[in-house]
């Protein structure tokens, strides 16, 4: 299991387009579960509507948990996505 935190730098936060891209990226690692947590509420990162339901805004810190056979590659890819897009 890999975990990491990320503080949102995008002024709009996690809105529709990056949320969709994040969900798509998380789905691309079959057999690996990606969970995102904010304020005590955690959701499956592959579920777009649940992800948007977290209401992640600029300055919020989110925590990721990645479990599965590709957890190293998946967590690296998600951290790279977050750094370059949010």
Phi and psi in radians as a Rosetta constraint file:
Dihedral C 1 N 2 CA 2 C 2 CIRCULARHARMONIC -2.044 0.35
Dihedral N 2 CA 2 C 2 N 3 CIRCULARHARMONIC 2.457 0.35
Dihedral C 2 N 3 CA 3 C 3 CIRCULARHARMONIC -2.341 0.35
Dihedral N 3 CA 3 C 3 N 4 CIRCULARHARMONIC 2.579 0.35
Dihedral C 3 N 4 CA 4 C 4 CIRCULARHARMONIC -2.758 0.35
Dihedral N 4 CA 4 C 4 N 5 CIRCULARHARMONIC 2.791 0.35
Dihedral C 4 N 5 CA 5 C 5 CIRCULARHARMONIC -2.012 0.35
Dihedral N 5 CA 5 C 5 N 6 CIRCULARHARMONIC 2.682 0.35
Dihedral C 5 N 6 CA 6 C 6 CIRCULARHARMONIC -2.531 0.35
Dihedral N 6 CA 6 C 6 N 7 CIRCULARHARMONIC 2.360 0.35
Dihedral C 6 N 7 CA 7 C 7 CIRCULARHARMONIC -1.749 0.35
Dihedral N 7 CA 7 C 7 N 8 CIRCULARHARMONIC 2.200 0.35
Dihedral C 7 N 8 CA 8 C 8 CIRCULARHARMONIC -1.186 0.35
Dihedral N 8 CA 8 C 8 N 9 CIRCULARHARMONIC 2.226 0.35
Dihedral C 8 N 9 CA 9 C 9 CIRCULARHARMONIC -1.883 0.35
Dihedral N 9 CA 9 C 9 N 10 CIRCULARHARMONIC -0.222 0.35
Dihedral C 9 N 10 CA 10 C 10 CIRCULARHARMONIC -1.271 0.35
Dihedral N 10 CA 10 C 10 N 11 CIRCULARHARMONIC 2.296 0.35
Dihedral C 10 N 11 CA 11 C 11 CIRCULARHARMONIC -1.061 0.35
Dihedral N 11 CA 11 C 11 N 12 CIRCULARHARMONIC -0.458 0.35
Dihedral C 11 N 12 CA 12 C 12 CIRCULARHARMONIC -1.617 0.35
Dihedral N 12 CA 12 C 12 N 13 CIRCULARHARMONIC -0.288 0.35
Dihedral C 12 N 13 CA 13 C 13 CIRCULARHARMONIC 1.470 0.35
Dihedral N 13 CA 13 C 13 N 14 CIRCULARHARMONIC -2.766 0.35
Dihedral C 13 N 14 CA 14 C 14 CIRCULARHARMONIC -1.498 0.35
Dihedral N 14 CA 14 C 14 N 15 CIRCULARHARMONIC 1.737 0.35
Dihedral C 14 N 15 CA 15 C 15 CIRCULARHARMONIC -1.821 0.35
Dihedral N 15 CA 15 C 15 N 16 CIRCULARHARMONIC -3.041 0.35
Dihedral C 15 N 16 CA 16 C 16 CIRCULARHARMONIC -0.932 0.35
Dihedral N 16 CA 16 C 16 N 17 CIRCULARHARMONIC -0.919 0.35
Dihedral C 16 N 17 CA 17 C 17 CIRCULARHARMONIC -1.118 0.35
Dihedral N 17 CA 17 C 17 N 18 CIRCULARHARMONIC -0.930 0.35
Dihedral C 17 N 18 CA 18 C 18 CIRCULARHARMONIC -1.169 0.35
Dihedral N 18 CA 18 C 18 N 19 CIRCULARHARMONIC -0.513 0.35
Dihedral C 18 N 19 CA 19 C 19 CIRCULARHARMONIC -1.123 0.35
Dihedral N 19 CA 19 C 19 N 20 CIRCULARHARMONIC -0.740 0.35
Dihedral C 19 N 20 CA 20 C 20 CIRCULARHARMONIC -1.109 0.35
Dihedral N 20 CA 20 C 20 N 21 CIRCULARHARMONIC -0.733 0.35
Dihedral C 20 N 21 CA 21 C 21 CIRCULARHARMONIC -1.189 0.35
Dihedral N 21 CA 21 C 21 N 22 CIRCULARHARMONIC -0.651 0.35
Dihedral C 21 N 22 CA 22 C 22 CIRCULARHARMONIC -1.143 0.35
Dihedral N 22 CA 22 C 22 N 23 CIRCULARHARMONIC -0.765 0.35
Dihedral C 22 N 23 CA 23 C 23 CIRCULARHARMONIC -1.083 0.35
Dihedral N 23 CA 23 C 23 N 24 CIRCULARHARMONIC -0.727 0.35
Dihedral C 23 N 24 CA 24 C 24 CIRCULARHARMONIC -1.114 0.35
Dihedral N 24 CA 24 C 24 N 25 CIRCULARHARMONIC -0.743 0.35
Dihedral C 24 N 25 CA 25 C 25 CIRCULARHARMONIC -1.101 0.35
Dihedral N 25 CA 25 C 25 N 26 CIRCULARHARMONIC -0.790 0.35
Dihedral C 25 N 26 CA 26 C 26 CIRCULARHARMONIC -1.084 0.35
Dihedral N 26 CA 26 C 26 N 27 CIRCULARHARMONIC -0.654 0.35
Dihedral C 26 N 27 CA 27 C 27 CIRCULARHARMONIC -1.199 0.35
Dihedral N 27 CA 27 C 27 N 28 CIRCULARHARMONIC -0.446 0.35
Dihedral C 27 N 28 CA 28 C 28 CIRCULARHARMONIC -1.213 0.35
Dihedral N 28 CA 28 C 28 N 29 CIRCULARHARMONIC -0.277 0.35
Dihedral C 28 N 29 CA 29 C 29 CIRCULARHARMONIC -1.754 0.35
Dihedral N 29 CA 29 C 29 N 30 CIRCULARHARMONIC 1.459 0.35
Dihedral C 29 N 30 CA 30 C 30 CIRCULARHARMONIC -1.093 0.35
Dihedral N 30 CA 30 C 30 N 31 CIRCULARHARMONIC 2.380 0.35
Dihedral C 30 N 31 CA 31 C 31 CIRCULARHARMONIC 1.468 0.35
Dihedral N 31 CA 31 C 31 N 32 CIRCULARHARMONIC -0.033 0.35
Dihedral C 31 N 32 CA 32 C 32 CIRCULARHARMONIC -1.959 0.35
Dihedral N 32 CA 32 C 32 N 33 CIRCULARHARMONIC 2.204 0.35
Dihedral C 32 N 33 CA 33 C 33 CIRCULARHARMONIC -1.687 0.35
Dihedral N 33 CA 33 C 33 N 34 CIRCULARHARMONIC 2.254 0.35
Dihedral C 33 N 34 CA 34 C 34 CIRCULARHARMONIC -2.045 0.35
Dihedral N 34 CA 34 C 34 N 35 CIRCULARHARMONIC 2.165 0.35
Dihedral C 34 N 35 CA 35 C 35 CIRCULARHARMONIC -2.081 0.35
Dihedral N 35 CA 35 C 35 N 36 CIRCULARHARMONIC 2.396 0.35
Dihedral C 35 N 36 CA 36 C 36 CIRCULARHARMONIC -2.070 0.35
Dihedral N 36 CA 36 C 36 N 37 CIRCULARHARMONIC 2.379 0.35
Dihedral C 36 N 37 CA 37 C 37 CIRCULARHARMONIC -2.252 0.35
Dihedral N 37 CA 37 C 37 N 38 CIRCULARHARMONIC 2.411 0.35
Dihedral C 37 N 38 CA 38 C 38 CIRCULARHARMONIC -2.500 0.35
Dihedral N 38 CA 38 C 38 N 39 CIRCULARHARMONIC 2.215 0.35
Dihedral C 38 N 39 CA 39 C 39 CIRCULARHARMONIC 1.010 0.35
Dihedral N 39 CA 39 C 39 N 40 CIRCULARHARMONIC 0.637 0.35
Dihedral C 39 N 40 CA 40 C 40 CIRCULARHARMONIC 1.502 0.35
Dihedral N 40 CA 40 C 40 N 41 CIRCULARHARMONIC -0.101 0.35
Dihedral C 40 N 41 CA 41 C 41 CIRCULARHARMONIC -1.890 0.35
Dihedral N 41 CA 41 C 41 N 42 CIRCULARHARMONIC 2.215 0.35
Dihedral C 41 N 42 CA 42 C 42 CIRCULARHARMONIC -2.119 0.35
Dihedral N 42 CA 42 C 42 N 43 CIRCULARHARMONIC 2.550 0.35
Dihedral C 42 N 43 CA 43 C 43 CIRCULARHARMONIC -2.395 0.35
Dihedral N 43 CA 43 C 43 N 44 CIRCULARHARMONIC 2.784 0.35
Dihedral C 43 N 44 CA 44 C 44 CIRCULARHARMONIC -1.249 0.35
Dihedral N 44 CA 44 C 44 N 45 CIRCULARHARMONIC 2.158 0.35
Dihedral C 44 N 45 CA 45 C 45 CIRCULARHARMONIC -1.191 0.35
Dihedral N 45 CA 45 C 45 N 46 CIRCULARHARMONIC -0.200 0.35
Dihedral C 45 N 46 CA 46 C 46 CIRCULARHARMONIC -1.477 0.35
Dihedral N 46 CA 46 C 46 N 47 CIRCULARHARMONIC -0.152 0.35
Dihedral C 46 N 47 CA 47 C 47 CIRCULARHARMONIC -1.710 0.35
Dihedral N 47 CA 47 C 47 N 48 CIRCULARHARMONIC 1.750 0.35
Dihedral C 47 N 48 CA 48 C 48 CIRCULARHARMONIC -0.958 0.35
Dihedral N 48 CA 48 C 48 N 49 CIRCULARHARMONIC -0.881 0.35
Dihedral C 48 N 49 CA 49 C 49 CIRCULARHARMONIC -1.168 0.35
Dihedral N 49 CA 49 C 49 N 50 CIRCULARHARMONIC -0.639 0.35
Dihedral C 49 N 50 CA 50 C 50 CIRCULARHARMONIC -1.183 0.35
Dihedral N 50 CA 50 C 50 N 51 CIRCULARHARMONIC -0.692 0.35
Dihedral C 50 N 51 CA 51 C 51 CIRCULARHARMONIC -1.075 0.35
Dihedral N 51 CA 51 C 51 N 52 CIRCULARHARMONIC -0.797 0.35
Dihedral C 51 N 52 CA 52 C 52 CIRCULARHARMONIC -1.199 0.35
Dihedral N 52 CA 52 C 52 N 53 CIRCULARHARMONIC -0.505 0.35
Dihedral C 52 N 53 CA 53 C 53 CIRCULARHARMONIC -1.163 0.35
Dihedral N 53 CA 53 C 53 N 54 CIRCULARHARMONIC -0.270 0.35
Dihedral C 53 N 54 CA 54 C 54 CIRCULARHARMONIC -1.207 0.35
Dihedral N 54 CA 54 C 54 N 55 CIRCULARHARMONIC -0.393 0.35
Dihedral C 54 N 55 CA 55 C 55 CIRCULARHARMONIC 1.114 0.35
Dihedral N 55 CA 55 C 55 N 56 CIRCULARHARMONIC 0.792 0.35
Dihedral C 55 N 56 CA 56 C 56 CIRCULARHARMONIC -1.299 0.35
Dihedral N 56 CA 56 C 56 N 57 CIRCULARHARMONIC 2.143 0.35
Dihedral C 56 N 57 CA 57 C 57 CIRCULARHARMONIC -1.997 0.35
Dihedral N 57 CA 57 C 57 N 58 CIRCULARHARMONIC 3.001 0.35
Dihedral C 57 N 58 CA 58 C 58 CIRCULARHARMONIC -0.945 0.35
Dihedral N 58 CA 58 C 58 N 59 CIRCULARHARMONIC 2.311 0.35
Dihedral C 58 N 59 CA 59 C 59 CIRCULARHARMONIC 1.541 0.35
Dihedral N 59 CA 59 C 59 N 60 CIRCULARHARMONIC -0.226 0.35
Dihedral C 59 N 60 CA 60 C 60 CIRCULARHARMONIC -1.246 0.35
Dihedral N 60 CA 60 C 60 N 61 CIRCULARHARMONIC 2.534 0.35
Dihedral C 60 N 61 CA 61 C 61 CIRCULARHARMONIC -1.829 0.35
Dihedral N 61 CA 61 C 61 N 62 CIRCULARHARMONIC 2.239 0.35
Dihedral C 61 N 62 CA 62 C 62 CIRCULARHARMONIC -1.995 0.35
Dihedral N 62 CA 62 C 62 N 63 CIRCULARHARMONIC 2.633 0.35
Dihedral C 62 N 63 CA 63 C 63 CIRCULARHARMONIC -2.002 0.35
Dihedral N 63 CA 63 C 63 N 64 CIRCULARHARMONIC 2.331 0.35
Dihedral C 63 N 64 CA 64 C 64 CIRCULARHARMONIC -1.916 0.35
Dihedral N 64 CA 64 C 64 N 65 CIRCULARHARMONIC 2.475 0.35
Dihedral C 64 N 65 CA 65 C 65 CIRCULARHARMONIC -2.198 0.35
Dihedral N 65 CA 65 C 65 N 66 CIRCULARHARMONIC 2.235 0.35
Dihedral C 65 N 66 CA 66 C 66 CIRCULARHARMONIC -2.177 0.35
Dihedral N 66 CA 66 C 66 N 67 CIRCULARHARMONIC 2.157 0.35
Dihedral C 66 N 67 CA 67 C 67 CIRCULARHARMONIC -2.308 0.35
Dihedral N 67 CA 67 C 67 N 68 CIRCULARHARMONIC 2.329 0.35
Dihedral C 67 N 68 CA 68 C 68 CIRCULARHARMONIC 2.523 0.35
Dihedral N 68 CA 68 C 68 N 69 CIRCULARHARMONIC -3.085 0.35
Dihedral C 68 N 69 CA 69 C 69 CIRCULARHARMONIC -1.138 0.35
Dihedral N 69 CA 69 C 69 N 70 CIRCULARHARMONIC -0.507 0.35
Dihedral C 69 N 70 CA 70 C 70 CIRCULARHARMONIC -1.887 0.35
Dihedral N 70 CA 70 C 70 N 71 CIRCULARHARMONIC 0.498 0.35
Dihedral C 70 N 71 CA 71 C 71 CIRCULARHARMONIC -1.051 0.35
Dihedral N 71 CA 71 C 71 N 72 CIRCULARHARMONIC -0.610 0.35
Dihedral C 71 N 72 CA 72 C 72 CIRCULARHARMONIC -1.156 0.35
Dihedral N 72 CA 72 C 72 N 73 CIRCULARHARMONIC -0.906 0.35
Dihedral C 72 N 73 CA 73 C 73 CIRCULARHARMONIC -1.127 0.35
Dihedral N 73 CA 73 C 73 N 74 CIRCULARHARMONIC -0.691 0.35
Dihedral C 73 N 74 CA 74 C 74 CIRCULARHARMONIC -1.150 0.35
Dihedral N 74 CA 74 C 74 N 75 CIRCULARHARMONIC -0.816 0.35
Dihedral C 74 N 75 CA 75 C 75 CIRCULARHARMONIC -1.144 0.35
Dihedral N 75 CA 75 C 75 N 76 CIRCULARHARMONIC -0.649 0.35
Dihedral C 75 N 76 CA 76 C 76 CIRCULARHARMONIC -1.098 0.35
Dihedral N 76 CA 76 C 76 N 77 CIRCULARHARMONIC -0.756 0.35
Dihedral C 76 N 77 CA 77 C 77 CIRCULARHARMONIC -1.154 0.35
Dihedral N 77 CA 77 C 77 N 78 CIRCULARHARMONIC -0.701 0.35
Dihedral C 77 N 78 CA 78 C 78 CIRCULARHARMONIC -1.213 0.35
Dihedral N 78 CA 78 C 78 N 79 CIRCULARHARMONIC -0.733 0.35
Dihedral C 78 N 79 CA 79 C 79 CIRCULARHARMONIC -1.101 0.35
Dihedral N 79 CA 79 C 79 N 80 CIRCULARHARMONIC -0.711 0.35
Dihedral C 79 N 80 CA 80 C 80 CIRCULARHARMONIC -1.089 0.35
Dihedral N 80 CA 80 C 80 N 81 CIRCULARHARMONIC -0.777 0.35
Dihedral C 80 N 81 CA 81 C 81 CIRCULARHARMONIC -1.041 0.35
Dihedral N 81 CA 81 C 81 N 82 CIRCULARHARMONIC -0.830 0.35
Dihedral C 81 N 82 CA 82 C 82 CIRCULARHARMONIC -1.073 0.35
Dihedral N 82 CA 82 C 82 N 83 CIRCULARHARMONIC -0.779 0.35
Dihedral C 82 N 83 CA 83 C 83 CIRCULARHARMONIC -1.087 0.35
Dihedral N 83 CA 83 C 83 N 84 CIRCULARHARMONIC -0.699 0.35
Dihedral C 83 N 84 CA 84 C 84 CIRCULARHARMONIC -1.499 0.35
Dihedral N 84 CA 84 C 84 N 85 CIRCULARHARMONIC -0.294 0.35
Dihedral C 84 N 85 CA 85 C 85 CIRCULARHARMONIC -2.148 0.35
Dihedral N 85 CA 85 C 85 N 86 CIRCULARHARMONIC -0.415 0.35
